[in-house]
């Protein structure tokens, strides 16, 4: 018993000395509890809805109001042509399009059959299935006993609602982020532990060249690994490639620059490889898995978490990746994602350079 207590006391002192590890041990369980508790919500709300009302009657306006007042849909736009609807679906400004035909009011007043078309973006299979269910329920409730409603849902980009086409792009974003952050976070810390970082500090090497030189090998390794994961996904899961390969490589490279910069920033905070690995997992694994839209729709999260997701690079890369492989989007249609990933990479690189320059001073 005395030996047991001595070992326990020694371990307690060691943990108290390592304040970063103590912070991780105290913070991670609470962080997991809060994020999992709020983000694990399979109810989908605030679905952007575009409406093409070809009838323009009081009955059709009443139907649109039923969708908006349901709590599931937000009116994102009113379109007047199929081309406008395609544009909104391609840019993710709308997740669904409600098409009301010219004969809708006549069918409602005469007790006939009202044909309604609902076009759904199927790049997220779980969301698309829920949207079809919500729309069908609202349409049947709105018609009531006055008419029979013939709902014709059409799923674009993923008509079979294959979950693999929704999950595999998220896995690519998750794996590349995790690998890039952990590999670079351990590189500088390893030099700290071996003592070679002191020689680097004495060498006439600028901070940014040092960071770029450390990140360059990891960039090509991560790029090759990401490409291998993508090709394996095409072979094993039937992931399509409807876009341009150069666009895909460009977006993957921009995403990796931010991920590698995040790992370098972690390496300036941690002093041991163990702490660096723990922090790397915390800043890469959990946000990419929970707050990027990989599994759980961002729209269903509380407003506070939705704001936080804007700082998660995987959110923008995942949206761009799905648009490239499923919709065939080009670079001009991905400018918001390019801008967001570029800002994140520049900010993280600058912060890592600043912290490393202070360490070397």
C-alpha positions, 0 to 999 in steps of 0.5 A: 500500500505504501508503494502504491501511495508513493507512486500515486503521489509521484504521478500527481506531482508530475501532472502538476508540473506539466500544466499543459497536460493537466489543462488537456486532461481537464478540458477535453472531457468537458469539451467533448461533453458540450460539443457532443451534447449540442452537435448530435442533433439529427433534426434538420431545420432551416433548410434553404428552399427555392420556390418556382410558383407557376400558378401564382394563386392564393392556394399556391401562396398558401402552400408556400406559407405552409412550408415556411411556417413548418419550421423546417424550411426557410424561403431562400429565393423565388425563381422563375425558370429551371436555370435559376433553380439549377444555379441555386442548387449548384451554389448551395444557396438552396437545398430544395426547390418546390415547383408548383404547376399552373394547374395547382389551384384548379386541382385544389378547388375541384378536388382533383389531383395536384402534381407537385415537384420537389427537387432536392440536392442529394449530395448529403444523403441523410439530409436529402432523405429528411427533406423528402420526408418533410416535404411530402408530409407538408404537402399532404397536410396542406391539401387536406381533404380538398385534393389528392397530392401527387408528390414527385421528388427528384434527387439531384447529384445522388439520385440513389441516395447512397450514403457512401457518396456523402460519407467518403468526401468527409472521410477524405477531409478527416484523414488528410487533416488528421495526418497533416496536423499530427505529422507537422506538430511532432516535427519541431517538438522532436527537435526540442526534445533532442536538443537540435532546436538550439542549433537551429536557433543559432543558424542564420535561418529566417523564421519563415524559411525554417517553417516552409522547409519543415512543412514542404516534405510533409505537404508532398507526403500528405498530398500523395496520401490524400490522392491515394485515399481519393483514388481508393475511394473511387475504386472501392466505393464508386465515388464519382469524379464529375469535376476537374482534376486540377481544381481538386488538386488546387483545393486539396493543396490549399486545405493542406497548407492550412492543416500543416500550418495548424500542426506547426502552430501546435508545435510552438505551444507543446514541449513534448511529443506526447502533449503535441499529439494530444493537442493535435488530436484536439484541434484536428479530430474533433472539429473536423468530425463534429463541426464541419458538416461531415456527419451532422448538418450545421443548420441543426446546431445551435447558433453559437456552434454555427458561428464556431464552425466558420473557423473550421477549415474542413467545413469549406473543403468538404463543401468544395470537395462534394461540389467538385466530385458530385456536381462538377463545379469549377473553380469560379463557383468555389470562390467563397471556399477558396477565400475562406481556406486562403484566409485560414492558411495565411492567418495560421502560418502568420501566427505560427511564424510569430510564435516561433520567432519569439521562441528563437529570440 
